[in-house]
């Protein structure tokens, strides 16, 4: 019963959202003429609606708290900006809005202690934003990194068998210290060498025992991050983005093919996503941006790339548990085709997409109920 009510609720919400976008597209309403106070009320109301949806869907679906709290925080941020508040603490509401659901998730499942890491980091980031106008930026950055190190150190002290927690604790502490002295460090090369230095211990762990393949992951991540300053030194503008995205994509392809495809099929998702973004950035360099049709092409290519990624996973369903990938693959491929058709008319595209999603949810909820009877 709760599932039916939840589906109907979200279906009606999608229909209303799609209808609003369609009305804006047809000229019946004009969002650009709304005052900031109106947007404050709209974002606040949207946050309340999502909060109601959370309660209807069940307390354990704590992920629904993200849109509820974030929308409310955005409304509060607009309200502060409209009143001339430009201090660094303007970002505090959004940071806390993202942190709170992680705390709720941990309270609902005490074994999921890993949720406390982003919760703590975001909370400390909010504190840093609160103090941002009063302390130097390098000190803020180092404190945030130290805050990331702290949960891992606590995890080790609570259970000494978690020796692995000392690695991220040490790495974050080291990066924090480097940030603290960054005013005295000169050049991209030094930054690259420092990050390579962080990657080196993990590589040594792997070379000393080839069964510890996990050590290649942090070694590769730090190696990639260390390469970014070097790339920035020889490329510029969007070309840097292309190279960086391809580099990240290559890392995840390596994870998939090297670490045993049976257990690392998930790596194909970020690999495909990063490769798709790289292709879109490359096309944005080569194609004129003034043409609205080009904007539709770029959106279409991006969505088709995402869809092809999930489509590839679906094709591998006989060797991986990826039969579910057909749904996002089909949805993204259809969305990509529609983006080509509608070009730069994104409001019309999303209006139709939301209306279709809402109708499908409502109809599905009633059809499922009849089948059950």
C-alpha positions as CSV (number, residue, x, y, z in Angstrom):
1,X,0.0,0.0,0.0
2,X,2.8,2.4,0.9
3,X,4.5,1.6,-2.4
4,X,1.4,2.5,-4.3
5,X,0.9,5.8,-2.5
6,X,4.5,6.6,-3.0
7,X,4.4,5.9,-6.7
8,X,1.3,8.0,-7.1
9,X,2.8,10.8,-5.1
10,X,6.0,10.9,-7.2
11,X,4.1,10.4,-10.4
12,X,1.8,13.4,-9.7
13,X,4.9,15.5,-8.7
14,X,6.6,14.6,-12.0
15,X,3.5,15.6,-13.9
16,X,3.3,18.9,-12.1
17,X,7.0,19.6,-12.7
18,X,6.7,18.7,-16.4
19,X,3.6,20.7,-16.8
20,X,5.3,23.8,-15.3
21,X,8.2,23.5,-17.7
22,X,5.8,23.0,-20.6
23,X,3.8,26.1,-19.5
24,X,7.1,28.1,-19.4
25,X,8.0,26.8,-22.9
26,X,4.5,27.7,-24.3
27,X,4.8,31.2,-22.8
28,X,1.9,30.8,-20.3
29,X,4.3,31.5,-17.5
30,X,7.8,33.0,-17.5
31,X,10.2,31.7,-14.8
32,X,12.7,34.5,-15.7
33,X,10.3,37.1,-14.4
34,X,9.9,35.5,-11.0
35,X,11.4,37.5,-8.1
36,X,14.0,36.1,-5.8
37,X,11.5,36.0,-3.0
38,X,9.2,33.9,-5.2
39,X,12.1,31.5,-5.8
40,X,12.7,31.3,-2.1
41,X,9.2,30.2,-1.5
42,X,9.3,27.8,-4.5
43,X,12.5,26.1,-3.4
44,X,11.2,25.9,0.2
45,X,7.9,24.4,-0.9
46,X,9.7,21.9,-3.1
47,X,11.8,20.9,-0.2
48,X,8.7,20.3,1.9
49,X,7.2,18.3,-0.9
50,X,10.3,16.0,-1.1
51,X,10.2,15.7,2.7
52,X,6.6,14.5,2.5
53,X,7.7,12.1,-0.2
54,X,10.4,10.8,2.1
55,X,8.0,10.1,4.9
56,X,5.6,8.4,2.4
57,X,8.3,6.2,1.0
58,X,9.6,5.0,4.3
59,X,12.2,6.3,6.8
60,X,14.8,3.8,5.5
61,X,15.0,5.5,2.1
62,X,17.1,8.3,3.6
63,X,18.5,9.2,0.2
64,X,15.3,11.1,-0.4
65,X,16.4,13.6,2.2
66,X,19.1,14.9,-0.1
67,X,16.7,16.8,-2.5
68,X,14.4,17.8,0.4
69,X,17.2,19.4,2.4
70,X,19.2,20.7,-0.5
71,X,16.2,22.5,-2.1
72,X,15.4,24.1,1.2
73,X,19.0,25.1,1.6
74,X,19.1,26.6,-1.9
75,X,16.0,28.7,-1.0
76,X,17.8,29.9,2.2
77,X,20.9,30.7,0.2
78,X,18.8,32.8,-2.3
79,X,17.2,34.6,0.6
80,X,20.6,35.5,2.1
81,X,21.9,36.6,-1.3
82,X,18.9,38.8,-2.0
83,X,19.6,40.6,1.3
84,X,23.2,41.4,0.4
85,X,24.8,38.7,2.5
86,X,28.0,37.8,0.7
87,X,30.0,36.3,3.6
88,X,31.6,32.8,3.3
89,X,29.0,31.3,5.6
90,X,26.4,31.6,2.8
91,X,27.5,28.1,1.7
92,X,26.9,26.6,5.1
93,X,23.2,25.6,4.6
94,X,23.9,23.6,1.5
95,X,26.9,21.8,3.0
96,X,24.9,20.8,6.1
97,X,21.9,19.8,3.9
98,X,24.2,17.3,2.2
99,X,25.7,16.1,5.5
100,X,22.6,15.4,7.4
101,X,21.2,12.5,5.3
102,X,24.5,10.7,5.8
103,X,24.0,11.0,9.6
104,X,20.5,9.7,9.2
105,X,21.7,6.8,7.1
106,X,24.2,5.8,9.9
107,X,21.5,6.1,12.6
108,X,19.3,3.7,10.6
109,X,22.2,1.2,10.1
110,X,25.0,1.5,12.7
111,X,27.1,-1.0,10.7
112,X,27.4,1.5,7.9
113,X,30.0,3.5,9.7
114,X,31.5,4.6,6.4
115,X,28.6,7.1,6.0
116,X,30.2,9.1,8.9
117,X,33.2,10.0,6.7
118,X,31.4,12.2,4.2
119,X,29.1,13.4,7.0
120,X,32.0,14.5,9.1
121,X,33.9,16.0,6.2
122,X,30.9,18.0,5.0
123,X,30.2,19.2,8.6
124,X,33.8,20.3,8.9
125,X,33.6,22.0,5.5
126,X,30.6,23.9,6.7
127,X,32.6,25.0,9.8
128,X,35.4,26.0,7.4
129,X,33.0,28.1,5.4
130,X,31.7,29.7,8.5
131,X,35.3,30.8,9.4
132,X,36.4,31.4,5.8
133,X,36.4,35.2,6.1
134,X,38.4,35.1,9.3
135,X,41.3,32.7,8.5
136,X,43.7,32.2,5.6
137,X,42.6,30.0,2.7
138,X,45.5,27.6,3.0
139,X,44.7,27.0,6.6
140,X,41.1,26.3,5.8
141,X,42.2,23.8,3.1
142,X,44.6,22.0,5.4
143,X,42.0,21.8,8.2
144,X,39.5,20.2,5.8
145,X,42.0,17.6,4.7
146,X,42.9,16.9,8.4
147,X,39.2,16.5,9.0
148,X,39.2,13.8,6.3
149,X,42.1,12.0,8.0
150,X,40.5,12.1,11.4
151,X,37.7,9.5,10.9
152,X,40.2,7.0,9.4
153,X,42.5,7.4,12.4
154,X,39.5,6.9,14.8
155,X,38.5,3.8,12.9
156,X,41.9,2.3,13.4
157,X,42.1,3.3,17.1
158,X,38.7,1.7,17.7
159,X,39.8,-1.6,16.0
160,X,43.5,-2.2,15.5
161,X,42.7,-4.8,12.8
162,X,41.7,-2.0,10.5
163,X,45.3,-1.2,9.7
164,X,44.3,-0.1,6.2
165,X,42.6,2.9,7.7
166,X,46.1,4.3,8.5
167,X,46.8,4.7,4.8
168,X,44.1,7.2,4.0
169,X,44.7,8.9,7.4
170,X,48.4,9.4,6.5
171,X,47.7,10.4,2.9
172,X,45.2,13.1,4.0
173,X,47.4,14.3,6.7
174,X,50.3,14.6,4.3
175,X,48.2,16.5,1.7
176,X,46.9,18.8,4.4
177,X,50.4,19.6,5.5
178,X,51.4,20.3,1.9
179,X,48.4,22.6,1.6
180,X,49.5,24.4,4.7
181,X,52.9,25.1,3.3
182,X,51.7,25.6,-0.3
183,X,52.7,29.3,-0.3
184,X,56.3,28.2,0.0
185,X,56.0,25.5,-2.7
186,X,56.8,26.5,-6.3
187,X,55.4,25.0,-9.5
188,X,53.3,22.2,-10.8
189,X,56.2,19.9,-10.9
190,X,56.6,19.9,-7.2
191,X,52.9,19.1,-6.7
192,X,53.2,16.2,-9.1
193,X,56.2,14.8,-7.4
194,X,54.5,15.1,-4.0
195,X,51.5,13.1,-5.2
196,X,53.8,10.5,-6.8
197,X,55.5,10.3,-3.5
198,X,52.1,9.4,-1.9
199,X,51.4,6.8,-4.6
200,X,54.8,5.2,-4.2
201,X,54.2,3.3,-0.8
202,X,51.0,1.7,-2.3
203,X,53.0,0.6,-5.3
204,X,55.7,-0.9,-3.0
205,X,53.0,-2.8,-1.1
206,X,51.8,-4.4,-4.4
207,X,55.3,-5.2,-5.6
208,X,56.2,-6.8,-2.3
209,X,53.2,-9.1,-2.5
210,X,51.5,-9.4,-5.9
211,X,48.3,-10.8,-4.3
212,X,47.7,-7.3,-2.8
213,X,46.2,-5.9,-6.0
214,X,44.1,-3.5,-4.0
215,X,47.2,-1.4,-3.5
216,X,47.3,-0.6,-7.2
217,X,44.0,1.3,-6.9
218,X,45.3,4.1,-4.5
219,X,48.6,4.0,-6.3
220,X,46.9,4.6,-9.6
221,X,44.6,7.3,-8.2
222,X,47.4,9.3,-6.7
223,X,49.5,8.8,-9.8
224,X,46.6,10.1,-12.0
225,X,46.1,13.1,-9.7
226,X,49.8,13.7,-9.7
227,X,49.8,13.8,-13.5
228,X,47.1,16.5,-13.6
229,X,49.5,19.4,-12.8
230,X,51.8,18.1,-15.5
231,X,49.0,18.0,-18.0
232,X,47.9,21.5,-17.0
233,X,51.5,22.7,-17.8
234,X,51.4,21.4,-21.4
235,X,47.7,21.9,-22.3
236,X,45.2,24.7,-21.8
237,X,41.5,25.4,-21.6
238,X,39.1,22.6,-22.6
239,X,41.9,20.5,-24.0
240,X,43.0,19.9,-20.4
241,X,39.5,18.7,-19.6
242,X,39.6,16.2,-22.5
243,X,42.9,14.7,-21.4
244,X,41.9,14.5,-17.8
245,X,38.6,12.8,-18.5
246,X,40.3,10.3,-20.8
247,X,42.9,9.7,-18.1
248,X,40.2,8.9,-15.5
249,X,38.4,6.7,-18.0
250,X,41.6,4.7,-18.7
251,X,42.1,4.1,-15.0
252,X,38.6,2.5,-14.6
253,X,39.1,0.5,-17.8
254,X,42.3,-0.8,-16.2
255,X,40.5,-1.7,-13.0
256,X,37.9,-3.7,-14.9
257,X,40.3,-5.6,-17.1
258,X,43.1,-6.2,-14.6
259,X,41.3,-6.9,-11.3
260,X,39.0,-9.7,-12.5
261,X,36.0,-8.7,-14.6
262,X,33.7,-10.9,-12.4
263,X,33.9,-8.5,-9.5
264,X,34.8,-5.2,-11.1
265,X,32.1,-4.8,-13.7
266,X,31.0,-1.6,-11.9
267,X,34.2,0.0,-13.2
268,X,32.7,0.1,-16.7
269,X,30.2,2.7,-15.5
270,X,32.7,5.5,-14.5
271,X,34.9,4.5,-17.4
272,X,32.1,5.0,-19.9
273,X,30.9,8.2,-18.2
274,X,34.3,9.8,-18.3
275,X,34.9,8.8,-21.9
276,X,31.5,10.2,-22.9
277,X,32.3,13.5,-21.1
278,X,35.7,13.7,-22.9
279,X,34.0,13.2,-26.3
280,X,31.5,15.9,-25.5
281,X,34.2,18.4,-24.4
282,X,36.2,17.6,-27.6
283,X,33.1,18.2,-29.8
284,X,32.4,21.4,-27.9
285,X,35.9,22.6,-28.9
286,X,35.4,21.6,-32.6
287,X,31.8,22.7,-33.1
288,X,30.5,26.3,-33.0
289,X,28.7,27.0,-29.7
290,X,26.5,29.8,-31.1
291,X,24.2,27.3,-32.8
292,X,21.4,26.0,-30.6
293,X,21.3,22.8,-32.7
294,X,24.9,22.1,-31.6
295,X,23.8,22.3,-28.0
296,X,21.3,19.6,-28.7
297,X,23.9,17.5,-30.4
298,X,26.2,17.8,-27.4
299,X,23.5,16.8,-25.0
300,X,22.4,14.0,-27.3
301,X,26.0,12.7,-27.6
302,X,26.4,12.8,-23.8
303,X,23.2,10.9,-23.1
304,X,23.8,8.4,-25.9
305,X,27.3,7.8,-24.5
306,X,25.8,7.2,-21.0
307,X,23.2,4.9,-22.6
308,X,25.8,3.0,-24.5
309,X,27.7,2.4,-21.3
310,X,24.7,0.8,-19.6
311,X,23.9,-1.0,-22.9
312,X,27.4,-2.6,-22.9
313,X,26.8,-3.7,-19.3
314,X,23.4,-5.3,-20.4
315,X,25.2,-7.2,-23.2
316,X,27.5,-8.7,-20.5
317,X,24.5,-9.9,-18.4
318,X,25.5,-13.6,-19.0
319,X,28.8,-13.1,-17.1
320,X,27.8,-10.2,-14.8
321,X,24.7,-9.4,-12.7
322,X,23.8,-6.5,-15.0
323,X,20.4,-7.5,-16.5
324,X,19.0,-4.4,-14.7
325,X,21.2,-2.1,-17.0
326,X,18.6,-2.4,-19.8
327,X,16.4,0.2,-18.0
328,X,18.9,3.1,-17.7
329,X,20.3,2.1,-21.1
330,X,16.9,2.4,-22.8
331,X,15.9,5.5,-21.0
332,X,19.2,7.3,-21.7
333,X,19.2,6.2,-25.4
334,X,15.7,7.5,-25.8
335,X,16.6,10.7,-24.0
336,X,19.6,11.1,-26.3
337,X,17.5,10.7,-29.4
338,X,15.0,13.3,-28.1
339,X,17.9,15.7,-27.4
340,X,18.9,15.5,-31.0
341,X,15.3,16.1,-32.1
342,X,14.6,19.0,-29.8
343,X,18.0,20.6,-30.2
344,X,18.5,23.5,-27.7
345,X,14.9,23.5,-26.5
346,X,15.8,21.8,-23.3
347,X,12.8,23.0,-21.4
348,X,10.5,21.3,-23.9
349,X,12.5,18.1,-23.8
350,X,12.6,17.9,-20.0
351,X,8.9,18.8,-19.8
352,X,7.9,15.9,-22.0
353,X,10.3,13.6,-20.2
354,X,8.9,14.5,-16.7
355,X,5.4,14.2,-17.9
356,X,6.0,10.8,-19.4
357,X,7.8,9.6,-16.3
358,X,4.9,10.8,-14.1
359,X,2.3,9.1,-16.2
360,X,4.2,5.8,-16.3
361,X,4.6,5.8,-12.5
362,X,0.9,6.5,-11.9
363,X,-0.4,4.0,-14.5
364,X,2.1,1.4,-13.3
365,X,1.0,1.7,-9.7
366,X,-2.7,1.1,-10.7
367,X,-1.9,-1.8,-13.1
368,X,0.3,-3.5,-10.5
369,X,-2.5,-3.2,-7.9
370,X,-5.0,-4.8,-10.3
371,X,-2.6,-7.6,-11.1
372,X,-2.2,-8.3,-7.4
373,X,-6.0,-8.5,-6.9
